[in-house]
């Protein structure tokens, strides 16, 4: 295990259930890099350190007072001056196909929760299945909005559905997002993805953002399935490893 309770030179600020956080930690472990693990969700002192750095979101990798956001693993590689490569992103058409599959799946799964289960936080993160399912559709919507010139803001990832929404309400809203997403792609696919978009971690190629949108949604869909299974419910038509092949998702589903 590469995590150490002592003051390591490299620090990773993260929170449970965060897809990019888990991917960052697994990547560093695979590279044989030691780091100090700081859970900003459950440790106020870790949160204070993150704020002192000047960052407001996770994951963040820091060395002393320098840090980088880790939404793109390429930024981690550059920040740590690593001589390694990661897989090339799938073509846009394949990424879109996976997002189509994931949104269909998420609409099925959120309908399977009982009202009580839907509002119960999971494990060590104050996030409910309702919030997680909503988040998956919102991730896809924000990817589309980025292509339309709406800057990607980290605050948007914390948005929640209305408190009185049922699983059916979330599913129907998500199906509307899905329909708008597919309609947008119908007009976009001939134009291509060779352009940049504004994000809270810098100006990025849209192809890179589209890949992150797809694997981000995939990882959280895996988490929704895990929560269903933890409640003794078999996911309706489970998403498989074959369905997600080619996406840089973490090995684990949930970071304990």
C-alpha positions as CSV (number, residue, x, y, z in Angstrom):
1,X,0.0,0.0,0.0
2,X,1.5,3.3,-1.0
3,X,-0.5,5.6,1.3
4,X,1.4,6.7,4.4
5,X,0.1,8.5,7.6
6,X,3.3,10.5,7.8
7,X,4.0,13.8,6.1
8,X,4.7,12.5,2.6
9,X,6.2,14.8,0.0
10,X,3.2,14.2,-2.3
11,X,-0.3,14.7,-1.0
12,X,-3.6,13.7,-2.6
13,X,-6.8,15.5,-1.5
14,X,-9.9,13.5,-2.2
15,X,-13.3,12.5,-1.0
16,X,-15.2,9.1,-1.0
17,X,-17.3,8.3,-4.1
18,X,-15.3,10.8,-6.3
19,X,-14.5,9.1,-9.6
20,X,-11.5,11.3,-10.5
21,X,-10.2,10.9,-6.9
22,X,-10.2,7.2,-7.0
23,X,-8.6,7.1,-10.5
24,X,-5.9,9.5,-9.3
25,X,-5.0,7.4,-6.3
26,X,-5.0,4.1,-8.3
27,X,-2.8,5.7,-10.9
28,X,-0.2,6.9,-8.4
29,X,-0.2,3.5,-6.8
30,X,0.3,1.8,-10.1
31,X,3.3,4.2,-10.7
32,X,4.8,3.2,-7.4
33,X,4.5,6.7,-6.0
34,X,4.1,7.2,-2.3
35,X,1.6,9.9,-1.2
36,X,-0.3,11.1,1.8
37,X,-4.0,10.5,1.5
38,X,-6.2,13.3,2.8
39,X,-10.0,12.8,2.9
40,X,-11.5,16.3,2.8
41,X,-15.0,15.0,3.3
42,X,-14.5,13.3,6.6
43,X,-11.4,15.1,8.0
44,X,-11.8,18.8,8.8
45,X,-8.0,19.2,9.1
46,X,-7.5,17.9,5.6
47,X,-10.2,20.3,4.3
48,X,-8.4,23.2,6.0
49,X,-5.2,22.2,4.2
50,X,-6.9,22.1,0.9
51,X,-8.3,25.6,1.4
52,X,-4.9,26.9,2.6
53,X,-3.5,25.7,-0.8
54,X,-6.1,27.9,-2.5
55,X,-8.1,25.0,-4.0
56,X,-11.8,24.4,-3.6
57,X,-12.4,21.1,-5.3
58,X,-10.9,17.6,-5.5
59,X,-9.0,15.7,-6.5
60,X,-5.8,17.7,-6.0
61,X,-2.2,16.5,-5.9
62,X,0.2,18.8,-4.1
63,X,3.9,19.1,-3.5
64,X,4.5,21.8,-0.8
65,X,2.5,24.8,-1.9
66,X,2.2,23.8,-5.5
67,X,-0.8,21.7,-6.7
68,X,-2.6,20.5,-9.7
69,X,-6.2,19.5,-10.3
70,X,-6.6,15.9,-11.4
71,X,-9.7,15.9,-13.6
72,X,-7.2,15.0,-16.4
73,X,-4.6,12.4,-15.6
74,X,-2.4,14.2,-18.1
75,X,-2.1,17.1,-15.7
76,X,-0.9,14.7,-13.0
77,X,1.7,13.2,-15.3
78,X,3.0,16.7,-16.2
79,X,2.9,18.0,-12.6
80,X,4.9,15.0,-11.3
81,X,7.1,14.9,-14.5
82,X,6.4,11.2,-15.1
83,X,7.6,9.3,-18.1
84,X,4.5,7.4,-18.7
85,X,1.6,7.3,-21.1
86,X,-2.1,6.5,-20.7
87,X,-4.5,5.0,-23.2
88,X,-5.7,7.0,-26.1
89,X,-9.4,8.1,-25.8
90,X,-12.0,6.2,-27.8
91,X,-13.3,7.9,-30.9
92,X,-16.2,10.4,-30.2
93,X,-18.8,8.1,-31.8
94,X,-17.9,5.3,-29.4
95,X,-17.9,7.6,-26.4
96,X,-21.4,8.8,-27.4
97,X,-22.6,5.2,-27.8
98,X,-21.4,4.5,-24.2
99,X,-23.1,7.6,-22.8
100,X,-26.3,6.6,-24.6
101,X,-26.1,3.1,-22.9
102,X,-25.3,4.6,-19.5
103,X,-28.1,7.1,-19.5
104,X,-30.6,4.4,-20.5
105,X,-29.2,2.2,-17.6
106,X,-29.3,5.0,-15.0
107,X,-33.0,5.7,-15.8
108,X,-33.8,2.0,-15.2
109,X,-31.8,1.8,-12.0
110,X,-33.1,4.9,-10.2
111,X,-36.6,3.5,-10.6
112,X,-35.6,0.4,-8.7
113,X,-35.0,2.1,-5.3
114,X,-37.6,2.4,-2.7
115,X,-38.4,5.9,-1.5
116,X,-36.4,5.3,1.7
117,X,-33.4,3.8,-0.1
118,X,-33.4,6.7,-2.5
119,X,-32.8,9.2,0.3
120,X,-30.3,7.2,2.4
121,X,-26.6,8.3,2.1
122,X,-24.2,5.5,1.2
123,X,-21.1,4.5,3.2
124,X,-18.7,7.3,4.0
125,X,-20.1,10.0,1.7
126,X,-23.1,12.2,2.3
127,X,-24.5,11.3,-1.1
128,X,-27.8,9.5,-1.7
129,X,-28.8,7.4,-4.6
130,X,-31.1,10.2,-5.6
131,X,-28.2,12.6,-5.7
132,X,-25.9,10.2,-7.5
133,X,-28.5,9.3,-10.2
134,X,-29.2,13.0,-10.8
135,X,-25.5,13.7,-10.9
136,X,-24.9,11.1,-13.7
137,X,-27.5,12.9,-16.0
138,X,-26.1,16.3,-15.0
139,X,-22.6,15.2,-15.9
140,X,-23.8,14.3,-19.4
141,X,-25.8,17.6,-19.6
142,X,-22.7,19.6,-18.6
143,X,-20.6,17.9,-21.2
144,X,-23.1,18.9,-23.9
145,X,-23.3,22.5,-22.4
146,X,-19.5,22.8,-22.6
147,X,-19.6,22.1,-26.3
148,X,-22.3,24.8,-26.6
149,X,-20.1,27.4,-25.0
150,X,-21.2,27.1,-21.3
151,X,-18.1,26.9,-19.2
152,X,-17.8,23.8,-17.0
153,X,-18.0,24.9,-13.4
154,X,-17.1,22.7,-10.4
155,X,-20.0,24.0,-8.4
156,X,-22.4,22.4,-10.9
157,X,-21.1,18.9,-9.8
158,X,-22.7,19.5,-6.4
159,X,-26.2,20.3,-7.7
160,X,-29.0,18.1,-6.3
161,X,-32.5,17.2,-7.4
162,X,-35.4,18.8,-5.7
163,X,-35.9,17.2,-2.3
164,X,-39.4,15.9,-3.1
165,X,-38.4,14.2,-6.4
166,X,-39.0,10.5,-6.6
167,X,-37.0,8.0,-8.5
168,X,-39.6,8.3,-11.3
169,X,-39.1,12.1,-11.3
170,X,-35.3,11.8,-11.6
171,X,-35.7,9.1,-14.3
172,X,-38.1,11.3,-16.4
173,X,-35.9,14.4,-16.0
174,X,-32.9,12.2,-17.0
175,X,-34.7,10.9,-20.0
176,X,-35.3,14.5,-21.1
177,X,-31.6,15.2,-20.7
178,X,-30.8,12.1,-22.7
179,X,-33.2,13.1,-25.5
180,X,-31.6,16.6,-25.7
181,X,-28.2,15.1,-25.6
182,X,-28.9,12.8,-28.6
183,X,-30.5,15.6,-30.5
184,X,-27.5,17.8,-29.9
185,X,-25.2,15.0,-31.1
186,X,-27.2,14.6,-34.3
187,X,-26.4,18.2,-35.2
188,X,-22.8,18.0,-33.9
189,X,-21.4,14.7,-35.2
190,X,-20.7,16.0,-38.7
191,X,-18.9,19.0,-37.3
192,X,-16.5,16.9,-35.2
193,X,-15.0,17.5,-31.8
194,X,-11.8,19.3,-32.9
195,X,-12.3,22.4,-30.7
196,X,-11.6,23.5,-27.2
197,X,-13.9,24.3,-24.3
198,X,-13.6,26.2,-21.1
199,X,-13.5,24.3,-17.8
200,X,-12.7,25.1,-14.2
201,X,-9.3,23.3,-14.7
202,X,-8.4,25.2,-17.9
203,X,-9.1,25.3,-21.6
204,X,-9.4,21.7,-22.8
205,X,-9.9,19.8,-26.1
206,X,-13.5,18.8,-26.3
207,X,-12.6,15.2,-27.1
208,X,-10.8,15.0,-23.7
209,X,-13.8,16.5,-22.0
210,X,-16.1,14.1,-23.8
211,X,-14.0,11.1,-22.7
212,X,-14.1,12.3,-19.1
213,X,-17.9,12.8,-19.3
214,X,-18.2,9.2,-20.5
215,X,-16.0,7.5,-17.9
216,X,-17.2,9.8,-15.1
217,X,-20.8,8.7,-15.9
218,X,-19.7,5.1,-16.2
219,X,-18.0,5.0,-12.8
220,X,-21.0,6.5,-11.1
221,X,-23.3,4.1,-12.8
222,X,-21.2,1.3,-11.4
223,X,-21.7,2.9,-8.0
224,X,-25.5,3.0,-8.4
225,X,-25.4,-0.7,-9.2
226,X,-23.3,-1.3,-6.1
227,X,-25.9,0.5,-4.0
228,X,-28.7,-1.5,-5.4
229,X,-26.9,-4.7,-4.8
230,X,-26.1,-3.5,-1.2
231,X,-29.9,-3.2,-0.7
232,X,-30.5,-6.7,-2.0
233,X,-31.7,-5.5,-5.4
234,X,-30.4,-6.9,-8.7
235,X,-29.8,-4.1,-11.2
236,X,-32.2,-4.3,-14.2
237,X,-29.9,-5.3,-17.1
238,X,-26.6,-4.6,-15.4
239,X,-23.9,-2.7,-17.3
240,X,-21.0,-5.0,-17.9
241,X,-17.2,-4.7,-18.1
242,X,-17.5,-5.3,-21.8
243,X,-19.9,-2.4,-22.1
244,X,-17.3,-0.1,-20.5
245,X,-14.3,-1.4,-22.3
246,X,-12.0,1.3,-23.5
247,X,-12.9,3.8,-20.8
248,X,-10.3,4.7,-18.2
249,X,-12.4,3.8,-15.2
250,X,-10.9,2.9,-11.8
251,X,-10.5,-0.7,-10.8
252,X,-12.5,-0.2,-7.7
253,X,-16.1,1.0,-7.6
254,X,-16.0,2.8,-4.2
255,X,-13.1,4.1,-2.2
256,X,-13.5,3.2,1.5
